[in-house]
């Protein structure tokens, strides 16, 4: 693999002073050759002028958070990262590579989770180039490479975990977002390592069931919520009934046989677990009528 080699190029401001001074001196030499009618001096001055004109092509600008990849006739010679006006061999090809932090917002992908349920998933990846040589020479187009490999990693991640878990020990896309984000970042980084790219952050930005099963899964979630709520109500009602019976026994308010206890427990559970307010019935007879 081609690794980045940082190359220190000459200051462009110094070259901006030296080259015009040499050009003026060469003009004076050309004038003296014409004045002396020296063909050799004139030809030499013309050749020097051509060389100086070519040297003016060596100026280039390096902006902050940017690198210039320098190649000489197809051979990589280094990367310039020093900002400002620089000067290098005019025959160098100088390709600009941005080192700024970038965002890639992946479009929603339709995939199946580990349970086979179709879902829609999308992610946001924050990345930047850290090795300009690898980004230039190891892949054809590093921006397109980042996009394609991110989508491939996201698809693989979505098929490895279920949308939601049915027990606390299972990692799910919906309930374990922090762990899923770390796993996504690791997988994307492994795929982009060869392109000289560093992944700063990767997170799920969109997660939902596919439209064809969204309504069915919504009913399922509602049913699970109702069952969980009912379980909580029943647990609380049983505790309250037990507390009532214990209080009646401890304070010796009334002595109930098993049949009356059963009737009392049944009535209390109906009152406590009913969805609507219970309608009391006033008993005007005796205790057992």
Backbone as CSV, one residue per row, in Angstrom:
resi,resn,N_x,N_y,N_z,CA_x,CA_y,CA_z,C_x,C_y,C_z
1,UNK,0.833,-1.192,0.000,0.000,0.000,0.000,0.873,1.249,0.000
2,UNK,0.404,2.270,-0.665,1.129,3.538,-0.740,0.736,4.400,0.448
3,UNK,1.695,4.695,1.325,1.464,5.528,2.489,1.874,6.970,2.203
4,UNK,1.266,7.876,2.933,1.551,9.293,2.710,2.957,9.660,3.179
5,UNK,3.641,10.451,2.369,4.951,11.008,2.697,4.817,12.522,2.678
6,UNK,4.987,13.146,3.841,4.864,14.605,3.891,6.109,15.258,3.292
7,UNK,5.861,16.160,2.366,6.952,16.819,1.648,6.894,18.321,1.916
8,UNK,8.025,18.867,2.317,8.120,20.298,2.577,8.517,21.016,1.291
9,UNK,7.637,21.851,0.809,7.895,22.607,-0.424,8.353,24.016,-0.089
10,UNK,9.029,24.638,-1.033,9.560,25.978,-0.825,8.428,26.993,-0.690
11,UNK,8.731,28.060,0.017,7.746,29.123,0.185,7.476,29.802,-1.155
12,UNK,6.221,29.951,-1.475,5.859,30.599,-2.728,6.145,32.082,-2.710
13,UNK,6.140,32.680,-1.516,6.398,34.123,-1.423,7.863,34.433,-1.748
14,UNK,8.762,33.548,-1.300,10.166,33.741,-1.637,10.394,33.564,-3.135
15,UNK,9.772,32.529,-3.699,9.911,32.309,-5.141,9.281,33.448,-5.929
16,UNK,8.267,34.075,-5.367,7.606,35.192,-6.052,8.523,36.416,-6.130
17,UNK,9.523,36.455,-5.269,10.502,37.554,-5.315,11.694,37.166,-6.176
18,UNK,12.149,35.919,-6.026,13.371,35.492,-6.712,13.150,35.365,-8.216
19,UNK,12.061,34.761,-8.645,11.851,34.523,-10.072,11.714,35.823,-10.870
20,UNK,10.907,36.801,-10.419,10.883,38.058,-11.192,12.244,38.746,-11.238
21,UNK,13.030,38.634,-10.126,14.367,39.249,-10.132,15.256,38.565,-11.174
22,UNK,15.187,37.235,-11.255,15.957,36.522,-12.266,15.472,36.862,-13.670
23,UNK,14.182,37.049,-13.808,13.627,37.393,-15.121,14.121,38.770,-15.564
24,UNK,14.214,39.704,-14.622,14.721,41.044,-14.955,16.206,40.970,-15.324
25,UNK,16.952,40.177,-14.546,18.382,40.033,-14.839,18.589,39.381,-16.204
26,UNK,17.736,38.409,-16.534,17.851,37.763,-17.843,17.499,38.745,-18.961
27,UNK,16.545,39.626,-18.710,16.216,40.644,-19.708,17.379,41.593,-19.953
28,UNK,18.073,41.925,-18.859,19.255,42.791,-19.031,20.328,42.067,-19.836
29,UNK,20.490,40.729,-19.595,21.481,39.965,-20.349,21.101,39.907,-21.828
30,UNK,19.812,39.753,-22.105,19.365,39.730,-23.499,19.658,41.079,-24.165
31,UNK,19.434,42.169,-23.428,19.705,43.500,-23.972,21.189,43.661,-24.278
32,UNK,22.041,43.182,-23.389,23.469,43.287,-23.613,23.901,42.434,-24.804
33,UNK,23.265,41.252,-24.998,23.594,40.412,-26.150,23.219,41.077,-27.451
34,UNK,22.042,41.719,-27.447,21.634,42.437,-28.673,22.580,43.605,-28.918
35,UNK,22.931,44.304,-27.834,23.811,45.451,-27.971,25.186,45.030,-28.469
36,UNK,25.659,43.877,-27.992,26.980,43.405,-28.416,26.896,42.550,-29.676
37,UNK,25.698,42.328,-30.195,25.463,41.499,-31.379,26.072,40.110,-31.203
38,UNK,25.861,39.559,-29.966,26.361,38.212,-29.642,25.204,37.224,-29.776
39,UNK,25.310,36.357,-30.797,24.231,35.392,-31.025,24.152,34.397,-29.871
40,UNK,25.295,33.974,-29.357,25.300,32.993,-28.265,24.637,33.561,-27.005
41,UNK,24.922,34.799,-26.719,24.345,35.424,-25.528,22.836,35.597,-25.691
42,UNK,22.403,35.930,-26.907,20.975,36.100,-27.157,20.247,34.758,-27.019
43,UNK,20.826,33.716,-27.633,20.190,32.381,-27.555,20.143,31.899,-26.105
44,UNK,21.250,32.120,-25.387,21.279,31.692,-23.985,20.229,32.438,-23.163
45,UNK,20.053,33.731,-23.403,19.064,34.528,-22.670,17.652,34.055,-22.988
46,UNK,17.417,33.687,-24.254,16.084,33.184,-24.632,15.802,31.864,-23.928
47,UNK,16.812,30.979,-23.890,16.613,29.697,-23.204,16.344,29.895,-21.713
48,UNK,17.083,30.817,-21.108,16.865,31.100,-19.688,15.461,31.662,-19.474
49,UNK,14.983,32.487,-20.381,13.636,33.055,-20.261,12.580,31.959,-20.323
50,UNK,12.793,30.985,-21.220,11.837,29.867,-21.316,11.821,29.076,-20.010
51,UNK,13.007,28.829,-19.447,13.092,28.082,-18.183,12.388,28.840,-17.055
52,UNK,12.602,30.154,-17.018,11.961,30.956,-15.972,10.446,30.962,-16.130
53,UNK,9.980,31.018,-17.370,8.535,30.965,-17.593,7.945,29.636,-17.127
54,UNK,8.678,28.555,-17.376,8.214,27.242,-16.904,8.211,27.199,-15.378
55,UNK,9.200,27.823,-14.743,9.278,27.835,-13.283,8.081,28.542,-12.654
56,UNK,7.497,29.491,-13.374,6.309,30.174,-12.843,5.126,29.202,-12.708
57,UNK,5.180,28.051,-13.375,4.104,27.065,-13.260,4.211,26.251,-11.974
58,UNK,5.279,26.478,-11.208,5.459,25.722,-9.973,4.696,26.268,-8.783
59,UNK,4.016,27.409,-8.928,3.262,27.968,-7.802,1.956,27.190,-7.602
60,UNK,1.616,26.971,-6.329,0.314,26.371,-6.008,-0.074,26.803,-4.600
61,UNK,-1.359,26.673,-4.314,-1.903,27.117,-3.034,-2.390,25.910,-2.236
62,UNK,-2.081,25.915,-0.944,-2.580,24.886,-0.029,-3.467,25.574,1.006
63,UNK,-4.737,25.224,1.019,-5.687,25.814,1.954,-5.659,25.061,3.281
64,UNK,-6.179,25.668,4.356,-6.258,24.929,5.635,-7.067,23.647,5.492
65,UNK,-6.628,22.595,6.186,-7.256,21.272,6.123,-7.315,20.758,4.678
66,UNK,-6.205,20.924,3.989,-6.100,20.432,2.620,-4.691,19.893,2.402
67,UNK,-4.571,18.917,1.544,-3.265,18.368,1.170,-3.162,18.372,-0.351
68,UNK,-1.944,18.555,-0.842,-1.664,18.476,-2.277,-0.803,17.244,-2.538
69,UNK,-1.368,16.298,-3.295,-0.642,15.075,-3.636,0.228,15.360,-4.849
70,UNK,1.545,15.190,-4.693,2.502,15.543,-5.739,2.985,14.277,-6.445
71,UNK,2.867,14.272,-7.756,3.367,13.154,-8.566,4.216,13.702,-9.701
72,UNK,5.276,12.966,-10.026,6.168,13.345,-11.124,6.139,12.242,-12.169
73,UNK,5.464,12.522,-13.294,5.348,11.558,-14.393,4.817,10.202,-13.901
74,UNK,3.801,10.263,-13.021,3.157,9.054,-12.526,3.764,8.470,-11.271
75,UNK,4.831,9.054,-10.750,5.480,8.555,-9.538,5.134,9.454,-8.366
76,UNK,4.645,8.855,-7.289,4.285,9.621,-6.099,5.555,10.083,-5.390
77,UNK,5.634,11.402,-5.137,6.819,11.960,-4.506,6.533,12.559,-3.136
78,UNK,5.272,12.680,-2.754,4.956,13.221,-1.436,3.684,14.042,-1.459
79,UNK,3.307,14.495,-0.255,2.110,15.322,-0.095,2.478,16.577,0.677
80,UNK,2.034,17.716,0.174,2.303,19.002,0.813,1.109,19.386,1.676
81,UNK,1.362,19.637,2.975,0.294,20.030,3.893,0.503,21.422,4.466
82,UNK,1.676,22.020,4.239,1.931,23.365,4.746,1.046,24.365,3.997
83,UNK,0.264,25.122,4.758,-0.704,26.025,4.137,-0.036,27.272,3.579
84,UNK,-0.726,27.894,2.656,-0.242,29.132,2.059,0.233,28.929,0.632
85,UNK,0.916,29.956,0.112,1.463,29.901,-1.246,2.771,29.117,-1.216
86,UNK,2.842,28.044,-2.004,4.020,27.191,-2.038,4.559,27.110,-3.461
87,UNK,5.808,26.649,-3.570,6.416,26.449,-4.887,7.135,25.102,-4.897
88,UNK,6.931,24.367,-5.984,7.592,23.065,-6.136,7.937,22.875,-7.600
89,UNK,8.530,21.773,-7.910,8.897,21.426,-9.291,7.708,21.678,-10.223
90,UNK,7.868,22.504,-11.235,6.723,22.813,-12.113,6.194,21.595,-12.874
91,UNK,6.962,20.533,-12.935,6.489,19.330,-13.620,5.686,18.403,-12.686
92,UNK,5.591,18.789,-11.412,4.767,18.009,-10.500,3.287,18.197,-10.841
93,UNK,2.547,17.085,-10.813,1.083,17.176,-10.851,0.615,17.344,-9.418
94,UNK,-0.233,18.327,-9.163,-0.598,18.692,-7.792,-2.118,18.534,-7.634
95,UNK,-2.524,17.404,-7.035,-3.945,17.120,-6.847,-4.359,17.494,-5.439
96,UNK,-5.428,18.284,-5.329,-5.910,18.726,-4.024,-6.812,17.661,-3.401
97,UNK,-6.556,17.348,-2.127,-7.369,16.407,-1.355,-7.837,17.127,-0.092
98,UNK,-9.142,17.191,0.116,-9.687,17.854,1.297,-9.523,16.957,2.521
99,UNK,-9.054,17.551,3.622,-8.913,16.839,4.894,-9.978,17.272,5.889
100,UNK,-10.980,17.973,5.419,-12.036,18.456,6.309,-12.959,17.321,6.734
101,UNK,-13.635,17.512,7.856,-14.605,16.536,8.350,-15.859,16.602,7.475
102,UNK,-16.359,15.449,7.086,-17.520,15.386,6.190,-18.599,14.497,6.796
103,UNK,-19.829,14.721,6.328,-20.973,13.898,6.713,-21.464,13.125,5.503
104,UNK,-21.806,11.872,5.728,-22.501,11.097,4.706,-23.819,10.625,5.291
105,UNK,-24.912,11.159,4.763,-26.254,10.795,5.220,-26.791,9.732,4.276
106,UNK,-26.770,8.492,4.736,-27.195,7.368,3.903,-28.705,7.388,3.716
107,UNK,-29.154,7.146,2.501,-30.590,7.040,2.243,-31.146,5.783,2.908
108,UNK,-32.433,5.804,3.299,-33.022,4.618,3.937,-32.905,3.377,3.047
109,UNK,-32.430,2.291,3.643,-32.292,1.014,2.956,-33.357,0.049,3.468
110,UNK,-33.895,-0.743,2.564,-34.892,-1.746,2.946,-34.201,-3.096,3.007
111,UNK,-34.091,-3.636,4.225,-33.416,-4.913,4.447,-34.241,-5.745,5.419
112,UNK,-33.837,-6.995,5.606,-34.465,-7.879,6.584,-33.562,-7.987,7.804
113,UNK,-34.150,-7.877,8.995,-33.358,-8.045,10.200,-33.072,-9.524,10.429
114,UNK,-32.435,-9.845,11.546,-32.051,-11.239,11.798,-33.259,-12.152,11.969
115,UNK,-34.415,-11.578,12.281,-35.635,-12.373,12.418,-36.400,-12.501,11.111
116,UNK,-35.907,-11.874,10.053,-36.565,-11.946,8.753,-37.606,-10.887,8.533
117,UNK,-37.757,-9.918,9.448,-38.748,-8.857,9.290,-38.180,-7.747,8.410
118,UNK,-38.911,-7.305,7.392,-38.421,-6.202,6.554,-38.451,-4.884,7.314
119,UNK,-37.331,-4.187,7.297,-37.231,-2.909,7.995,-36.585,-1.877,7.079
120,UNK,-36.727,-0.613,7.454,-36.059,0.499,6.780,-35.041,1.083,7.752
121,UNK,-33.811,1.240,7.284,-32.733,1.702,8.157,-31.838,2.666,7.388
122,UNK,-31.366,3.695,8.075,-30.444,4.674,7.491,-29.460,5.105,8.576
123,UNK,-28.339,5.666,8.150,-27.297,6.042,9.103,-26.608,7.322,8.638
124,UNK,-25.968,7.992,9.598,-25.129,9.164,9.334,-23.712,8.823,9.762
125,UNK,-22.762,8.999,8.861,-21.356,8.696,9.136,-20.543,9.990,9.025
126,UNK,-19.791,10.292,10.063,-18.892,11.460,10.075,-17.477,10.951,9.842
127,UNK,-16.818,11.454,8.804,-15.517,10.918,8.430,-14.621,12.008,7.862
128,UNK,-13.338,11.678,7.759,-12.380,12.580,7.125,-11.204,11.773,6.595
129,UNK,-10.493,12.339,5.647,-9.302,11.705,5.075,-8.108,11.990,5.981
130,UNK,-7.383,10.956,6.354,-6.184,11.120,7.177,-4.916,10.741,6.417
131,UNK,-5.051,10.033,5.306,-3.896,9.659,4.488,-4.224,9.994,3.036
132,UNK,-3.674,11.091,2.544,-4.010,11.575,1.203,-3.507,10.635,0.117
133,UNK,-2.402,9.938,0.370,-1.859,9.025,-0.640,-2.769,7.820,-0.823
134,UNK,-3.220,7.220,0.277,-4.116,6.076,0.172,-5.440,6.478,-0.477
135,UNK,-5.959,7.649,-0.099,-7.227,8.100,-0.676,-7.108,8.330,-2.177
136,UNK,-5.922,8.672,-2.645,-5.730,8.967,-4.062,-5.406,7.724,-4.880
137,UNK,-4.536,6.871,-4.348,-3.993,5.780,-5.162,-4.566,4.406,-4.841
138,UNK,-5.096,4.189,-3.648,-5.582,2.860,-3.272,-7.004,2.588,-3.750
139,UNK,-7.794,3.634,-3.949,-9.170,3.467,-4.430,-9.376,4.408,-5.616
140,UNK,-10.351,4.061,-6.440,-10.600,4.843,-7.644,-11.215,6.195,-7.308
141,UNK,-12.237,6.195,-6.455,-12.904,7.422,-6.031,-13.251,7.253,-4.557
142,UNK,-12.499,7.919,-3.683,-12.655,7.654,-2.256,-14.008,8.113,-1.720
143,UNK,-14.616,9.135,-2.306,-15.931,9.584,-1.841,-16.992,8.533,-2.160
144,UNK,-16.974,8.037,-3.384,-17.907,6.981,-3.758,-17.623,5.708,-2.959
145,UNK,-16.358,5.453,-2.678,-15.983,4.268,-1.900,-16.571,4.344,-0.496
146,UNK,-16.518,5.512,0.119,-17.097,5.700,1.454,-18.596,5.438,1.433
147,UNK,-19.292,5.958,0.449,-20.739,5.797,0.373,-21.133,4.334,0.182
148,UNK,-20.476,3.652,-0.748,-20.844,2.263,-1.040,-20.511,1.350,0.136
149,UNK,-19.336,1.520,0.737,-18.943,0.656,1.846,-19.774,0.925,3.095
150,UNK,-20.210,2.159,3.282,-21.088,2.463,4.415,-22.429,1.765,4.267
151,UNK,-22.989,1.804,3.062,-24.255,1.108,2.832,-24.096,-0.401,3.008
152,UNK,-22.967,-0.951,2.553,-22.738,-2.389,2.715,-22.606,-2.756,4.193
153,UNK,-21.900,-1.949,4.966,-21.762,-2.213,6.398,-23.099,-2.090,7.119
154,UNK,-23.906,-1.116,6.707,-25.223,-0.932,7.332,-26.138,-2.113,7.035
155,UNK,-26.100,-2.610,5.816,-26.909,-3.790,5.468,-26.481,-5.003,6.305
156,UNK,-25.184,-5.199,6.412,-24.688,-6.342,7.176,-25.065,-6.233,8.649
157,UNK,-25.003,-5.010,9.194,-25.369,-4.808,10.592,-26.852,-5.076,10.813
158,UNK,-27.706,-4.611,9.888,-29.149,-4.781,10.043,-29.555,-6.252,10.002
159,UNK,-28.852,-7.046,9.208,-29.189,-8.473,9.111,-28.610,-9.280,10.267
160,UNK,-27.779,-8.673,11.102,-27.143,-9.403,12.204,-27.910,-9.274,13.514
161,UNK,-28.827,-8.308,13.613,-29.559,-8.074,14.852,-31.053,-7.959,14.566
162,UNK,-31.886,-8.290,15.546,-33.324,-8.100,15.361,-33.721,-6.640,15.554
163,UNK,-34.882,-6.288,15.034,-35.376,-4.915,15.192,-35.605,-4.608,16.665
164,UNK,-36.261,-5.509,17.380,-36.486,-5.363,18.807,-36.322,-6.716,19.476
165,UNK,-35.869,-6.683,20.724,-35.598,-7.930,21.440,-36.802,-8.328,22.283
166,UNK,-36.922,-9.643,22.522,-37.995,-10.165,23.354,-37.471,-10.624,24.707
167,UNK,-36.190,-10.395,24.958,-35.623,-10.641,26.285,-34.509,-9.631,26.516
168,UNK,-34.137,-9.473,27.788,-33.184,-8.424,28.155,-31.763,-8.726,27.713
169,UNK,-31.427,-9.981,27.462,-30.048,-10.355,27.125,-29.725,-10.179,25.644
170,UNK,-30.714,-9.993,24.808,-30.497,-9.920,23.364,-30.315,-8.473,22.922
171,UNK,-29.290,-8.230,22.112,-29.038,-6.888,21.574,-29.951,-6.665,20.383
172,UNK,-30.617,-5.520,20.353,-31.558,-5.202,19.281,-31.252,-3.817,18.715
173,UNK,-31.663,-3.606,17.482,-31.406,-2.334,16.808,-32.114,-1.187,17.504
174,UNK,-33.301,-1.436,18.001,-34.126,-0.370,18.562,-33.776,-0.046,20.004
175,UNK,-33.474,-1.053,20.798,-33.297,-0.840,22.232,-31.846,-0.653,22.655
176,UNK,-30.889,-1.023,21.829,-29.467,-0.894,22.178,-28.771,0.002,21.163
177,UNK,-29.197,1.237,21.085,-28.689,2.135,20.043,-27.211,2.469,20.228
178,UNK,-26.752,2.613,21.475,-25.350,2.958,21.688,-24.424,1.821,21.257
179,UNK,-24.768,0.588,21.614,-23.950,-0.546,21.205,-24.001,-0.749,19.699
180,UNK,-25.166,-0.529,19.118,-25.290,-0.663,17.664,-24.453,0.404,16.960
181,UNK,-24.442,1.625,17.494,-23.648,2.703,16.892,-22.153,2.374,16.947
182,UNK,-21.692,1.835,18.073,-20.273,1.461,18.185,-19.925,0.328,17.218
183,UNK,-20.838,-0.640,17.099,-20.604,-1.746,16.175,-20.572,-1.254,14.728
184,UNK,-21.469,-0.322,14.397,-21.501,0.233,13.039,-20.220,1.010,12.738
185,UNK,-19.762,1.804,13.696,-18.524,2.568,13.495,-17.336,1.639,13.258
186,UNK,-17.258,0.566,14.055,-16.153,-0.387,13.904,-16.172,-1.052,12.537
187,UNK,-17.362,-1.459,12.098,-17.461,-2.158,10.818,-17.163,-1.230,9.645
188,UNK,-17.656,-0.004,9.705,-17.381,0.953,8.633,-15.895,1.293,8.591
189,UNK,-15.279,1.471,9.775,-13.853,1.793,9.824,-13.007,0.675,9.223
190,UNK,-13.371,-0.572,9.524,-12.617,-1.703,8.963,-12.680,-1.709,7.441
191,UNK,-13.820,-1.313,6.886,-13.964,-1.313,5.434,-13.249,-0.130,4.781
192,UNK,-13.100,0.975,5.495,-12.524,2.192,4.909,-11.056,2.382,5.266
193,UNK,-10.480,1.440,5.998,-9.093,1.579,6.426,-8.158,1.706,5.229
194,UNK,-8.408,0.932,4.183,-7.519,0.925,3.027,-7.613,2.194,2.193
195,UNK,-8.630,3.012,2.432,-8.799,4.244,1.666,-8.257,5.465,2.394
196,UNK,-7.562,5.257,3.527,-6.997,6.378,4.266,-8.044,7.258,4.912
197,UNK,-9.171,6.665,5.307,-10.287,7.411,5.879,-10.454,7.034,7.346
198,UNK,-10.691,8.029,8.185,-10.948,7.806,9.606,-12.410,8.125,9.891
199,UNK,-13.119,7.165,10.486,-14.531,7.345,10.837,-14.597,7.933,12.238
200,UNK,-15.139,9.130,12.355,-15.242,9.807,13.642,-16.478,9.346,14.403
201,UNK,-17.593,9.209,13.702,-18.835,8.803,14.356,-19.747,8.155,13.331
202,UNK,-20.530,7.195,13.783,-21.526,6.545,12.930,-22.732,6.219,13.785
203,UNK,-23.903,6.670,13.350,-25.122,6.463,14.126,-26.297,6.165,13.200
204,UNK,-27.264,5.412,13.750,-28.501,5.136,13.034,-29.356,6.402,13.050
205,UNK,-29.754,6.859,11.886,-30.577,8.072,11.788,-32.040,7.770,11.502
206,UNK,-32.334,6.589,11.010,-33.725,6.216,10.706,-33.869,4.716,10.892
207,UNK,-34.916,4.330,11.622,-35.171,2.912,11.861,-36.675,2.713,12.016
208,UNK,-37.239,1.888,11.161,-38.676,1.626,11.207,-38.965,0.336,10.464
209,UNK,-40.112,-0.244,10.791,-40.571,-1.403,10.030,-40.965,-0.953,8.620
210,UNK,-40.839,-1.855,7.659,-41.271,-1.561,6.299,-42.784,-1.324,6.284
211,UNK,-43.251,-0.575,5.286,-44.648,-0.168,5.254,-45.598,-1.355,5.214
212,UNK,-45.208,-2.447,4.556,-46.129,-3.562,4.401,-46.422,-4.290,5.709
213,UNK,-45.544,-4.135,6.723,-45.807,-4.801,8.002,-45.881,-3.804,9.157
214,UNK,-45.806,-2.523,8.858,-45.778,-1.520,9.922,-47.047,-1.570,10.768
215,UNK,-48.232,-1.675,10.114,-49.497,-1.676,10.862,-49.617,-2.924,11.728
216,UNK,-49.176,-4.074,11.193,-49.249,-5.316,11.968,-48.321,-5.249,13.179
217,UNK,-47.103,-4.743,12.987,-46.165,-4.649,14.091,-46.606,-3.629,15.124
218,UNK,-47.326,-2.586,14.678,-47.857,-1.606,15.622,-48.896,-2.260,16.533
219,UNK,-49.772,-3.073,15.947,-50.756,-3.796,16.761,-50.066,-4.742,17.734
220,UNK,-48.981,-5.371,17.265,-48.237,-6.280,18.136,-47.629,-5.525,19.307
221,UNK,-47.057,-4.371,19.045,-46.472,-3.574,20.111,-47.542,-3.099,21.090
222,UNK,-48.698,-2.699,20.554,-49.787,-2.277,21.423,-50.268,-3.426,22.296
223,UNK,-50.364,-4.626,21.698,-50.794,-5.785,22.468,-49.798,-6.102,23.576
224,UNK,-48.498,-6.012,23.262,-47.483,-6.267,24.280,-47.553,-5.229,25.401
225,UNK,-47.834,-3.979,25.030,-47.955,-2.932,26.045,-49.171,-3.172,26.938
226,UNK,-50.270,-3.615,26.327,-51.481,-3.886,27.110,-51.251,-5.040,28.071
227,UNK,-50.590,-6.104,27.570,-50.306,-7.255,28.427,-49.407,-6.847,29.592
228,UNK,-48.376,-6.038,29.301,-47.476,-5.593,30.368,-48.203,-4.735,31.390
229,UNK,-49.097,-3.843,30.900,-49.876,-3.007,31.820,-50.815,-3.852,32.668
230,UNK,-51.483,-4.846,32.045,-52.387,-5.725,32.786,-51.633,-6.520,33.854
231,UNK,-50.425,-6.969,33.512,-49.638,-7.722,34.473,-49.314,-6.853,35.690
232,UNK,-48.973,-5.598,35.443,-48.686,-4.686,36.549,-49.925,-4.451,37.406
233,UNK,-51.089,-4.298,36.745,-52.336,-4.067,37.488,-52.690,-5.275,38.339
234,UNK,-52.559,-6.460,37.758,-52.893,-7.681,38.502,-51.954,-7.870,39.685
235,UNK,-50.649,-7.633,39.473,-49.695,-7.758,40.575,-50.035,-6.806,41.709
236,UNK,-50.398,-5.572,41.330,-50.774,-4.610,42.356,-52.069,-4.975,43.055
237,UNK,-53.044,-5.475,42.283,-54.333,-5.845,42.876,-54.176,-7.002,43.852
238,UNK,-53.383,-8.015,43.484,-53.154,-9.145,44.378,-52.495,-8.679,45.673
239,UNK,-51.553,-7.793,45.562,-50.901,-7.270,46.762,-51.869,-6.499,47.647
240,UNK,-52.755,-5.731,47.022,-53.725,-4.966,47.810,-54.733,-5.883,48.483
241,UNK,-55.175,-6.934,47.789,-56.117,-7.888,48.394,-55.463,-8.592,49.571
242,UNK,-54.211,-9.023,49.388,-53.504,-9.694,50.479,-53.346,-8.759,51.666
243,UNK,-53.029,-7.500,51.391,-52.871,-6.533,52.470,-54.190,-6.319,53.203
244,UNK,-55.318,-6.271,52.461,-56.629,-6.077,53.098,-56.982,-7.241,53.993
245,UNK,-56.762,-8.464,53.529,-57.076,-9.641,54.334,-56.198,-9.703,55.581
246,UNK,-54.906,-9.346,55.418,-54.002,-9.358,56.567,-54.413,-8.313,57.601
247,UNK,-54.824,-7.145,57.141,-55.249,-6.094,58.062,-56.517,-6.509,58.806
248,UNK,-57.465,-7.119,58.112,-58.702,-7.568,58.774,-58.409,-8.633,59.822
249,UNK,-57.455,-9.522,59.521,-57.111,-10.576,60.468,-56.327,-10.031,61.658
250,UNK,-55.345,-9.172,61.391,-54.501,-8.672,62.473,-55.273,-7.776,63.437
251,UNK,-56.176,-6.954,62.909,-56.935,-6.042,63.755,-58.220,-6.676,64.281
252,UNK,-58.443,-7.937,63.945,-59.601,-8.689,64.444,-60.904,-7.943,64.173
253,UNK,-61.003,-7.434,62.928,-62.219,-6.711,62.551,-63.364,-7.681,62.305
254,UNK,-63.086,-8.725,61.542,-64.117,-9.704,61.223,-63.443,-11.024,60.893
255,UNK,-64.080,-12.099,61.207,-63.570,-13.428,60.933,-64.306,-13.990,59.738
256,UNK,-63.557,-14.298,58.660,-64.153,-14.780,57.415,-63.769,-16.227,57.201
257,UNK,-64.755,-17.027,56.792,-64.427,-18.398,56.425,-63.880,-18.424,55.004
258,UNK,-63.482,-19.588,54.550,-62.845,-19.693,53.228,-63.783,-19.260,52.107
259,UNK,-65.066,-19.585,52.248,-66.016,-19.223,51.193,-66.177,-17.715,51.100
260,UNK,-66.254,-17.049,52.250,-66.418,-15.589,52.253,-65.122,-14.891,51.823
261,UNK,-63.997,-15.512,52.200,-62.729,-14.944,51.722,-62.649,-15.004,50.200
262,UNK,-63.103,-16.146,49.639,-63.084,-16.290,48.184,-63.968,-15.250,47.521
263,UNK,-65.154,-15.029,48.082,-66.065,-14.032,47.522,-65.486,-12.628,47.625
264,UNK,-64.835,-12.348,48.778,-64.242,-11.025,48.965,-63.079,-10.789,47.997
265,UNK,-62.226,-11.832,47.869,-61.102,-11.709,46.938,-61.602,-11.493,45.522
266,UNK,-62.628,-12.224,45.124,-63.186,-12.078,43.785,-63.724,-10.675,43.559
267,UNK,-64.457,-10.148,44.547,-65.027,-8.802,44.394,-63.937,-7.738,44.323
268,UNK,-62.918,-7.875,45.210,-61.839,-6.882,45.197,-61.054,-6.909,43.881
269,UNK,-60.784,-8.098,43.364,-60.056,-8.179,42.100,-60.867,-7.586,40.962
270,UNK,-62.171,-7.804,40.975,-63.014,-7.200,39.934,-62.952,-5.685,40.008
271,UNK,-63.027,-5.157,41.234,-63.002,-3.695,41.408,-61.658,-3.122,40.996
272,UNK,-60.574,-3.777,41.415,-59.238,-3.225,41.170,-58.755,-3.422,39.741
273,UNK,-59.185,-4.513,39.074,-58.684,-4.829,37.738,-59.619,-4.398,36.630
274,UNK,-60.811,-3.909,36.959,-61.767,-3.531,35.915,-61.300,-2.287,35.187
275,UNK,-61.597,-2.206,33.901,-61.235,-1.039,33.114,-62.114,0.163,33.458
276,UNK,-63.341,-0.091,33.856,-64.263,0.971,34.212,-64.530,0.918,35.713
277,UNK,-65.049,2.027,36.231,-65.353,2.095,37.650,-66.454,1.105,38.000
278,UNK,-66.249,0.371,39.104,-67.246,-0.621,39.529,-68.486,0.063,40.079
279,UNK,-69.644,-0.531,39.851,-70.920,-0.025,40.363,-71.254,-0.794,41.641
280,UNK,-71.193,-0.147,42.783,-71.435,-0.870,44.045,-72.889,-1.291,44.176
281,UNK,-73.106,-2.418,44.827,-74.441,-2.939,45.129,-74.603,-2.948,46.642
282,UNK,-75.593,-2.243,47.122,-75.811,-2.123,48.560,-76.568,-3.336,49.066
283,UNK,-75.987,-4.053,50.033,-76.619,-5.223,50.618,-77.402,-4.800,51.860
284,UNK,-78.738,-4.900,51.828,-79.589,-4.483,52.951,-80.022,-5.657,53.802
285,UNK,-79.570,-6.859,53.459,-79.933,-8.041,54.221,-78.901,-8.323,55.290
286,UNK,-78.835,-9.559,55.683,-77.867,-9.969,56.706,-76.486,-10.147,56.048
287,UNK,-75.563,-10.622,56.850,-74.206,-10.775,56.349,-74.120,-11.818,55.262
288,UNK,-74.990,-12.880,55.360,-74.932,-13.984,54.422,-76.089,-14.002,53.434
289,UNK,-76.876,-12.936,53.369,-78.019,-12.870,52.439,-77.977,-11.573,51.638
